[in-house]
Amino acid sequence: MITAALYTAAGLSALLAIAADWEEQRHRAFYLLKPLTTALILAAALSQDPVSGAGYRMYVVPALALSLAGDVCLMFDGDGWFAAGLGSFLLAHVGFILAFLKGVALALPPAWTLLPLLYGLGLCAWLLPRAGSLRIPVALYCLVLLGMTAAAALRLQVLGGLAPRLAAVGSVLFVVSDSALALRRFGGPFRAAQALILATYWAAIGLIAASV
């Protein structure tokens, strides 16, 4: 009951946050609603009965907290804030990788993970010449992000079931969100960019939280 209420509140907060920053015409409410949405998802993950084991949640919850820190950093302009946000999310993805590999023997991930891998490598090839002083952090981030997707796919392949499926879909949505963020940051703004970034991001961490 409490968990469902928290996810519902997170969904409503997400919609209001997207409306508050529609076409990046940022209303002051956005600075409250953005971290609030992620905090509600984090609270939902803490409130629900773990179906994937305590060890799994032990990694996912700090990763969600790091995502919250990254959210705050990315609300502000400047390379320093962007780098801090990038670092927070990089550590979050490491936490998600450790969670997804918990109780899973290392093996080759399923063949379909070649698609996001090839896509990610292509995106990196486009990004790096445009990233300037952030070239190395961006390259490292891309590798870790793709590693998270592969780890989620491997968990689904080995364990099966609803929770690993939610995590796998969430990891793919994270790639979509971060791709849109990178395209806007290094390629220039495009229509409804922020709505796409935020909607896919919150869907991603919401699904990963629900896999706890």
C-alpha positions as CSV (number, residue, x, y, z in Angstrom):
1,M,0.0,0.0,0.0
2,I,2.7,2.5,1.0
3,T,4.9,1.4,-1.9
4,A,2.1,1.9,-4.4
5,A,1.4,5.3,-3.0
6,L,5.0,6.3,-3.3
7,Y,5.3,5.2,-6.9
8,T,2.0,7.0,-7.7
9,A,3.3,10.2,-6.1
10,A,6.6,9.8,-8.0
11,G,4.7,9.5,-11.3
12,L,2.6,12.6,-10.5
13,S,5.8,14.5,-9.4
14,A,7.5,13.5,-12.6
15,L,4.7,14.8,-14.8
16,L,4.7,18.1,-12.9
17,A,8.5,18.4,-13.2
18,I,8.3,17.8,-16.9
19,A,5.6,20.4,-17.3
20,A,7.6,22.8,-15.1
21,D,10.6,22.5,-17.5
22,W,8.7,22.1,-20.8
23,E,10.9,23.2,-23.7
24,E,13.4,24.1,-21.0
25,Q,11.4,27.2,-19.9
26,R,12.3,26.4,-16.3
27,H,9.9,27.3,-13.6
28,R,11.2,27.5,-10.0
29,A,9.1,24.5,-9.0
30,F,11.3,22.3,-11.1
31,Y,14.1,22.7,-8.6
32,L,11.9,21.0,-6.0
33,L,10.1,18.6,-8.2
34,K,13.1,17.0,-10.0
35,P,14.9,15.8,-6.8
36,L,11.5,15.0,-5.2
37,T,10.6,12.6,-7.9
38,T,13.8,10.6,-7.6
39,A,13.6,10.7,-3.8
40,L,10.1,9.2,-3.9
41,I,11.4,6.4,-6.2
42,L,14.2,5.8,-3.7
43,A,11.7,5.8,-0.8
44,A,9.5,3.3,-2.8
45,A,12.5,1.0,-3.2
46,L,13.2,1.1,0.5
47,S,9.5,0.5,1.4
48,Q,8.8,-2.6,-0.6
49,D,9.5,-6.2,0.4
50,P,12.6,-7.3,-1.4
51,V,12.0,-10.1,-4.0
52,S,15.6,-10.1,-5.3
53,G,17.4,-10.5,-2.0
54,A,18.8,-8.1,0.6
55,G,22.2,-8.1,-1.2
56,Y,20.6,-6.8,-4.4
57,R,18.8,-4.0,-2.6
58,M,22.0,-3.2,-0.7
59,Y,23.5,-2.1,-4.1
60,V,20.4,-0.6,-5.7
61,V,19.5,1.8,-2.9
62,P,22.9,3.6,-2.8
63,A,22.9,3.7,-6.6
64,L,19.5,5.4,-6.5
65,A,20.9,7.9,-3.9
66,L,23.8,8.6,-6.2
67,S,21.3,9.2,-9.0
68,L,19.5,11.7,-6.8
69,A,22.8,13.5,-6.3
70,G,23.4,13.5,-10.0
71,D,19.9,15.0,-10.5
72,V,20.8,17.9,-8.3
73,C,24.1,18.6,-10.1
74,L,22.5,18.5,-13.6
75,M,19.9,21.1,-12.7
76,F,22.7,23.7,-12.9
77,D,24.7,25.0,-15.8
78,G,28.4,24.7,-16.4
79,D,31.0,22.1,-17.1
80,G,31.8,21.7,-13.4
81,W,28.2,20.8,-12.5
82,F,27.9,18.6,-15.6
83,A,31.1,16.7,-14.6
84,A,29.9,16.3,-11.0
85,G,26.6,14.9,-12.3
86,L,28.4,12.6,-14.7
87,G,30.5,11.3,-11.8
88,S,27.5,10.7,-9.6
89,F,25.7,8.7,-12.3
90,L,28.9,6.8,-13.2
91,L,29.1,5.6,-9.6
92,A,25.4,4.9,-9.7
93,H,25.8,2.6,-12.7
94,V,28.6,0.8,-11.0
95,G,26.2,0.1,-8.1
96,F,23.6,-1.1,-10.5
97,I,26.1,-3.4,-12.2
98,L,27.1,-4.9,-8.8
99,A,23.4,-5.4,-8.1
100,F,22.6,-7.0,-11.4
101,L,25.6,-9.4,-11.1
102,K,24.6,-10.4,-7.5
103,G,24.1,-14.2,-7.5
104,V,24.8,-14.5,-11.2
105,A,27.7,-16.4,-12.6
106,L,29.7,-14.5,-15.1
107,A,29.1,-15.5,-18.7
108,L,28.5,-14.0,-22.1
109,P,25.3,-11.8,-22.2
110,P,22.6,-12.6,-24.7
111,A,23.2,-11.8,-28.4
112,W,20.6,-8.9,-28.4
113,T,23.0,-6.9,-26.2
114,L,25.1,-6.4,-29.4
115,L,22.5,-3.9,-30.5
116,P,22.9,-1.4,-27.6
117,L,26.7,-2.1,-27.7
118,L,27.0,-1.1,-31.4
119,Y,24.7,1.8,-30.8
120,G,26.7,3.0,-27.8
121,L,30.0,2.7,-29.7
122,G,28.6,4.7,-32.6
123,L,27.3,7.4,-30.2
124,C,30.7,7.5,-28.5
125,A,32.4,8.0,-31.8
126,W,30.1,11.0,-32.5
127,L,30.4,12.4,-28.9
128,L,34.1,12.3,-28.2
129,P,35.2,14.8,-30.8
130,R,32.6,17.2,-29.4
131,A,33.2,16.6,-25.7
132,G,36.4,18.7,-25.4
133,S,37.9,18.5,-21.9
134,L,35.2,16.0,-20.9
135,R,36.3,13.5,-23.5
136,I,37.8,10.9,-21.1
137,P,35.0,11.1,-18.5
138,V,32.4,10.8,-21.3
139,A,34.2,7.8,-22.8
140,L,34.4,6.1,-19.4
141,Y,30.7,6.8,-18.7
142,C,29.7,5.3,-22.0
143,L,31.6,2.1,-21.2
144,V,30.1,1.8,-17.7
145,L,26.5,2.5,-19.0
146,L,26.8,-0.2,-21.7
147,G,28.3,-2.5,-19.0
148,M,25.2,-1.9,-16.9
149,T,22.9,-2.9,-19.8
150,A,25.0,-6.1,-20.4
151,A,24.9,-7.0,-16.7
152,A,21.1,-6.5,-16.6
153,A,20.7,-8.6,-19.7
154,L,22.9,-11.4,-18.2
155,R,20.8,-11.4,-15.0
156,L,17.6,-11.8,-17.1
157,Q,19.2,-14.6,-19.1
158,V,20.4,-16.5,-16.1
159,L,17.5,-15.9,-13.6
160,G,14.5,-15.0,-15.7
161,G,11.3,-13.8,-14.1
162,L,9.6,-10.4,-13.6
163,A,12.2,-8.6,-11.5
164,P,15.2,-9.2,-13.8
165,R,13.0,-8.2,-16.7
166,L,12.1,-4.9,-15.1
167,A,15.8,-4.2,-14.5
168,A,16.7,-5.1,-18.1
169,V,14.1,-2.8,-19.5
170,G,15.1,-0.1,-17.1
171,S,18.7,-0.3,-18.2
172,V,17.8,0.1,-21.8
173,L,15.7,3.1,-21.0
174,F,18.7,4.6,-19.2
175,V,20.6,4.3,-22.4
176,V,17.8,6.2,-24.2
177,S,17.7,8.9,-21.6
178,D,21.5,9.4,-21.5
179,S,21.7,9.4,-25.3
180,A,19.1,12.2,-25.5
181,L,21.0,14.1,-22.8
182,A,24.3,13.7,-24.6
183,L,22.8,14.8,-27.9
184,R,21.3,17.9,-26.3
185,R,24.5,18.7,-24.4
186,F,27.0,18.2,-27.3
187,G,24.8,18.5,-30.4
188,G,22.5,21.3,-29.4
189,P,18.9,21.6,-28.2
190,F,16.0,19.8,-30.0
191,R,12.3,19.8,-29.5
192,A,11.0,18.2,-26.3
193,A,14.5,17.1,-25.4
194,Q,14.0,17.6,-21.7
195,A,10.7,15.8,-21.7
196,L,12.3,12.8,-23.4
197,I,15.3,12.8,-21.1
198,L,13.3,13.0,-17.9
199,A,10.5,10.6,-18.9
200,T,12.8,7.8,-19.9
201,Y,15.2,8.5,-16.9
202,W,12.4,8.2,-14.3
203,A,10.9,5.2,-16.0
204,A,14.4,3.6,-15.9
205,I,15.1,4.1,-12.2
206,G,11.5,3.3,-11.4
207,L,11.7,-0.1,-13.1
208,I,15.0,-0.8,-11.5
209,A,13.6,0.2,-8.1
210,A,10.7,-2.1,-8.6
211,S,13.1,-5.0,-9.3
212,V,14.4,-4.8,-5.7
